[in-house]
Amino acid sequence: MTPKYIFVVGGVMSSVGKGVASASIGKILQSRGYKVANIKCDMYVNIDAGTIRPAEHGEVFVGEDGVEADQDLGNYERFTDQVCTRDNYVTTGQVYQEVIKRERNLEYKGEDVEVVPDIPNEIIRRIKACQKKNQSEITIVEFGGTVGEYQLLLFLEAARMLKWKEPKNVFFILVSYLPTPSLLGEQKSKPTQYAVRTLNSAGISPDFILCRADRPVSDSIKNTISTVCSLDKERIISAPDVYSIYDVLINFEEENLGSIILKAIGLKTKKKDLIDWNKFSNKVKNIKEEVTIGIVGKYFNFKSCRDTYISVIESINHSAWWHNRKPNIVWLDSEKYENNPEELKELDKMDGIIVPGGFGKRGTEGMIMAADYAFQKKIPYFGLCLGMQIMTIAFARRILNTKDANSTELAPNTKNPVISTMEEQKKLIKEKSYGGTMRLGACPAKLKEKSLSCKAYGVKEISERHRHRYEFNNDYREILEKNGLRIAGVNPERNLVEIVEAENHPWMVGVQFHPEFKSRPLEPHPLFKDFIKASIKKQKA
């Protein structure tokens, strides 16, 4: 069949759920039997998200091929099970870089290179390349930001040009917020009407409008938007706040969005299959008992903890729900432990704690103190990337009886670098070559039989995604192993330590990779499932 393209753009304001909406639509169309691919287009001139602070832009999601991308690729994977790579991610920086490279290589055959049409053409080329690679019947392209932003113009122009060339294959969804001023108590559609007019000024008319709001959209509001925006009422979809992001597609299907989209884009409506998803959604709403998980980190004083650690949070959710527990996540700022060790006693209230990934020295001494406290008090501990290194340092300090054990990232001159700079990274750091140069993407590991990790996975060989420059120092491997730090997983190609476990502890595991990127709502990650299981056991005890 001829490929179809659906562009998802935002109106009024950002961060209203375009990514979740795009992922939900992808899942709905998948459930109708169509092959779907999702693409995220970001406006910034960065080549990728790897050099942007997570506290400012949100989590850096790592794809199977090592792409450092926007967090929305995580939503696409969690909802649709597609494996995202660099083809699913486009930035202004990538586009300009490619156009300039082609100009330098005389690939434009001596013609002058112009912003229009050459930049939009490169955007279109990338969208088409993703569709071809995935052999997708429907490709959903999400634009970051909102229609009123200057930096979005070239992406809108690309979408307009593609619509002009393939009018029967290109469609637009506007995700727009309907505010309810507290003093009035009434939804207002004027901002959305203005967003539609702004989109019109770029030569584009929306085929559907998803009305984000704190409550369902009334029929009268739908009638107003329908009249003013020249759009059938059935194509104006109510998208109120819901219990969890996984209820979004359930809500869309209640509005019959899947059938409406397929009818509009000229495809047959096949029998839908969302039985498992509906069961999952209903189960989540009815869970009463809680499990309390503390996240010990340092990116809590910025705009959103949720955006910074979104994959970790969702992985906790998936596994807690799997065990019929409602997750109660508590944010624990590691810096306060450095100032007042008495604060560590709050960890006693946790059923389990996680130390997630991160960079830089700030707050790490507090994390080391938390890891040591968890070891002493037998509190289930899960260390992710930096959290594995923190666990190793805490263990080494106890075994070596020295506070000097450290990482060369945190203390370059330490005499006991139990975590050290990877050999190939030394030159890159010296040359300040930071973008896209870490150990990135999927790498294999062999698991030690009878280890906690091997039992959790149920297999002896795994593949997980990485993002780091520092690694367990094998010079300390023998002494740490002899004293109770189990090396539970090793990369067979380079003999790199991937998983460590504390032998004299119910459940204390550190992984050099990021398992949170591969957890799914209907299939939680094995290590997160086992961690939550151990946390529930501790709670009962």
N, C-alpha and C positions, 0 to 999 in steps of 0.2 A: 504494500500500500504506500501511497505518497505520505511522507512524514509530515506530521502536524507540529506546530510550535505554539506554545502558550507562554506569553510574557506576563510576569507578575510584578506590578509596580506599586509603590506606596504613595498614599496621599495624606495630607495634613501633618503627620509627624512619623518619625521612624520608631523602631522597636515596638511595633504593635502586633508583630507575629507573622510577617511575610514568610519567614523561613518555615515556620510550623505549618502555615497555610499551604505553601508550595509542597512540603513533604506530605501533608494530608491528602492533597489533590493527587499527588503521585501514587499514594497507596490506594486511593479510591479507584483510580483508573487501572492500576494493576489488578485490583480485585475483580474488575470487569473483563480481565483477560488480555489487556494491552501491555506491551513492553514500553517501559518508561525510563527516561533519564532526566536527572535534575542538574541544572547549572546555576552557579552563583556568580554574578557579575558585581564586583566592588569598584567604587569610583576612585579609590586612592591610587597615588602614583607608585606606591610600594609594589615591588614585583610579587610579593606574597605577604602573608600575615606574620611571617616568622620574626620580623624585626619590630613588631608593634607590641607595646606593653599590653598584656592580657587584662590588667586592671582598667585600661582605657578602652580597649576595643572588644574585649571578651576573649574567651579561650582560643588558643591556636589548635585547630583540629588537624591531626596528621593522617594523611591518606595512606593506602597500602604501598604506594610507590614513593612515599616520603614527601609528598607535597604538604607544605605548611599553609593551611587554608583557614577561611572564615568558619566560625562555629556552626553555621547553617549546614555545612556538609555533614556534620554529625547528625543533625535532624534528618537529613535525607537518608542517611544509612540506617538510622534507628527505625524509621517508619517503613522504608521500602526494601531494606536488605541489599540495595545496590552497593557495590564496592567503588567508592569514589577515588579518582586519581586527579592528576593535574589537568586533565581534559574537562573536569567538572568545575573548574575554577578559573575565572578571568578577572584581571585587574587592568586599570588604565595603564599602569606601569608596564605590564606584559605587552599590551597592545602597541604602545609607542616604541618599546624596545624592539619588537619584531619589525615594525614598519621601518624604523631607522636602520636596522640591520639589513633588511632587503634593499633599501635605497643605497647603502654602502656597497652592496654586492651587485649593483646594476640590474637588479631584478625588475625594476620598473622601466627598463629599456630606454633610459634617457629622458623619460617624461618627468615633468616637475611633480613632486609629491606634495599633496595638499591634505589639510586636516579633513576636509570633506571633498571627495568621498572615501579617501584611502583609509582613514581611521575607522569609520563605520564598516567598510568592507572587510577589514581585518577582524572586527568583532563578529561579523556574520560568518567569516571563514572558520573562526574558532567554534562557534555554535554548531555549524554544519559538521565540523570534524568530530565533535563529541557525539552528535547524533549518529554519524557513520560508524564510529568505533563501537558504540553500544547497540547499534542496529535498533534504535528505539523508534517505536511507531509514534510516540508522543514525547516531545522534549519540552520540559518546563524550565523556563529561564527566569530566574529571580534577579531583579535589579535592586541593589542596596540603596538606602536613602529614600528620598521622596521626589515626586515629580517636579517640585518647585526649585530643586537644587541645580545650580549652574553646571556643576561637574557631571550631571547625569545627561546633559543634552546630547552628547555624541552617542551614548548608548540608546537613547530614545530615537535618534536619527537612524541608527542601525536597524532598530525594530521597524521604524516607518518604512525604510527602504526595502526590507524583507517583505513587509506586508504589501508594498506596491508591486513587487515582483511575483509574489505568491499570495494573492488576495484570499484564496480559498483555504489556505493552509496556516495562516497566522492569526492569532487571537490574543486578546488582552484582558487581564483581570486586574482591577484596581482594589487594593486593600486600603480602606480609609477609615479613620476613626470618627465616631459620632460622640462628641462630648455631651455630658449631662451636667450643666452648672448646678452646684449644690443648692444655691438659693432659689433656682427655678424648678429643679426636679424634673426637667423636661429635656428630652434628647433634641439636639440641634443638628440639622443636616447641611446648613450653609457651608461649613468648612469643606465638606465632601463635594458639594456642588462646585465650590471654587477649585478644588483639586481636579475635578473633571474638566472644567474650563481650561485649566493650566495644561492638562494632558492634550486637550483639543488644539491648543496653540502650537503643540509639537507635531500636529498632523495626525494625531491618534485619537480614536474613540474607544472607550472600554466596552468590551462585550459582556462583562460581568462586573459587579461591584460586591465585594465582601465588606459588610458593615461591621467593623469592630466596635464594641461598646461594652459597658459594664453590665448591660442587661439586654435581653432580646429586643430587636428592632420592631416597632409597631407597624401595622398595616398602613396607617396614615403617613408615616415617614417613608415607607416604601413607595407609596403612591406619589408623594412629592418628588422623590428622587427619580422615579420612573418618568414623570412628566417633564421635569426640568432637564434631565439628562438623556432623554429620547431612548429609553431602554425598557424592554419588557419587564414587568414587575417580577416575573419568575426568575429573572437573572439578577435580582438584587437579593443577596443572601445575608441573613442574619448570622453574625459571628460573635456572640456574647462571651464574656469570661466563663470558663468552665472549671471543673474540679481539677483536672490535670490536662496537660497538653495532648494526651492521647485520647481525650474526649472530643477534640476539635473535629476530627473526621467523622465521628459518630454524629455530631451536631450537623455537619455539612450534609450527611446522608439523610438526616431527618428532613432537611430542606430539599432533598432529591437532587443535590448538586451534580452527582455523577451522571445521571441521565440527562440533565439539562445541558451539561458541557458536551457530552457526546452527540446530542441532537444538534447543538449549535455548530460543532466542527465537522458534522457530516459523517459520523461513524455509528455503527450499529450498537445498540444497547444490549450488551450481553448479560447473562445472569451474574449477579454480584455474589462474592463470597467473602464476607467479613464476619463469619460465625465466631472464629477464635478471638478476633479483636473485640467483638461485642461481649463475649464471655469475660475477657480480660478486663474490659472497662467496668462491667458490673461488679466483678470481684473486688476491684480496687476501692470502689465507693463504699463497700460494706465491711471493710476491715476495721476492727476496733482496737486491738492490742497494738502497742507501740514497741519499737526498738530504738534506743537512743544512741546515735553515732556522732562523735565529736570529730570535727575536721580541724586539725591543728595547722594553721597557716599564717600568712602575713599579708595577703592581699585583701584585707577587710576594710580598709579605710578609704576606699575609692567608691565608684558609682554602684557596683553590683557584685556581690560575692557570687550570685547565681550565674552571671555571665562568665566570670573568671573560671569557675569550676563546673561548668554545666555538664560535661560528660561524667565527671565523678558523681555529681548529684543524681543524675539519671541512672547511673549504674547502681547506686545505693537503693534508689527507688525500685528498680527492676527486681533486685534480689530480695529486698524487704517484702515486697508484694508477693513474690514467689513463695516466701515462707509465711504468708498470711500475717504480716506485720506492717503497721503504718510507720514509715520512717520519720523519726524526729531528729533532724540534723541541727547540731549546735556548733556555732562558729567559735573557735578558741584561738585567740590571738597569742602567738608564741612569744612575742616580745614581753608580755607581762610576767612570764615565768622568769625571765632574765632579771627583771627588777625586783621580783618578790617570789622566791621559790615556794612559799606557802600556798600560792595560787594553784600549784600542781594538784592540790587535793581535790579540785573540781573534777579531775579525771576519774575519781572514784564513782562519780555519778553516771559516767558513760558506760554503756554496754560494750562499746568498742570504739577505737579511735583510728583515724586515717591521717597520715601525713602525705599530702599530695605533692605534685611537681612544683618546681619554682627555680628561680635563679638568684644569685647574689647572696651576700653574707647576712644581711639584715634578718634578724629573727631566728637564725639557724641554731644558735646556742640554746634558745628556748625549746626548739624542736628536739634537740639532742636530749635535753633534760626530760621532755615528755616521753621520748622513746625509752629512756632508762627507767622512768617511773612505771611505764606500762610493763616493762620486763619484771621489775620488782613486785608489782601488784598483780601480775598475771592477767592484765587487761588485754583482750584481743587487739592486735596492732596490725595495720596494713600500710606498708610504705610503698608509695608509687614514685618511681624514678628518683627524685631528690629524697623522698621518704625512705627508699632502700639505702641510699648513701648515709642518711642520718642514722638509721638503725645500725649500720655497720660501724660508724664512728662511735656511737654510744656503746656498742658491744666491745669495740677495741679498747676504749678508755677503761672499761671495767676489767678486761682481761690483761691489758698491758700495764694497768695501774698508773696511767699517765693521762693528763688532760691535754697533752700535745697531739694525740691522734686526731687527724682532721683530713679535710679534702684540700687539694691544691687550688681549688676554686675559692675556698673560703679563707685559707691560710697558706699562701704560696710558699712560705718558708718553713712550714711544719717539718719536724724531724721524723714524724711518723705519718706519711701520706697514705693512709689505708684506702683512700679514694684519690686517684691521680688522673692527670690530664691524659687523654688518649694520645698515642704517639703521633698520629697524623694530624691531630688538632693543634699541636704546639706551633707549627709553622703558620697555620691559618690564623691563630690568635695573635701571633707576633705581627703578621701582616694586616691585622684587623679585617680579615676576610670572614665576616660573620654571617651574611645572608645565605641561607640554603646550604651551609657547610657542616652542620652537625651530623651525627650518625642518625639517619632518618629512615623511616619506613619499616617494612616487615623484615624481620630476621628470625631464623630458626633457633630453637634451643632444645637440648636433650635433658630430660628430667631424671632425677635420681629416684630409683625404685623405693617405694614405701615412704617417700617424703610426703608432707602435707599437700604440696602442689601437685605431685603426680597422682595422688588419690583424688584430688579435686577435679583435675582435668580428665582423668580416666584414660589417658594415653601417655606414651613415653616421649613423644616428640610434638612440639608446638611451634607456632609462628605468631609473633606479636610485634606491634609497632613501637618504634623507638624515636626519641628526640633528646639527645644529650651529647656533651663533649667530654664528660668525666666518667671514669669507670673504676670498678673494684680493682685494687692493686694486688696482683697475684703474688707479690713478694710476701704478703701477709696471710696468704691463703692457708698455709700449713698450720701456723700457730693458732689462727682463729678457729679452724676446723677442729683441732685437737681440744679446744676449750669450749666447744658446744655451739659453734655457728655452722650450721649445716649448709653446704653448697648444694642447693637443690636443683639448680638449672644452669647449664653452661652452653654457650654458643659453640657448636662443634667446629666451625670454620676458623675461628680466631681464639678459641679457648678463653672467651670472655665470660665472667660470672654474670648470670642473668637473674638468678633467684637465690636469696639467702633466707634461712629459717633458724629461729632460736630453738634448740633441742629441749631445753628445760623450761618450756612454756607451752600452755595449751594451744595458742595460735598466734604466732608472731612471724609474719612473712613480709619480706621486702622484695620488690621486683624492679629491675632496671628499666623495664618497658612501661607502656601505658595501656593496661588492660581495659581501661574505661572506654577506649575508642571502639571496642568490639562487642560491647554489651548491647543487648536488644530487649525490648519490653517483653516479648514472648519467649525469649531465650537469654536469660541473664548470663553474664560472664561467670565461668566456673569458680574463679578465685573470689569474686565478690559474693557469690552464693555461699561458699564455704566460710568466708569471713562473717557474714550475717548469721549463719548457723552457729558459729562459735560465740558470737555476741549474744544470741538468744540463750545459749547454754549458760553463759556467764550471768545473764540476767536472772535466769531461773535459780541458779545457785545462790 
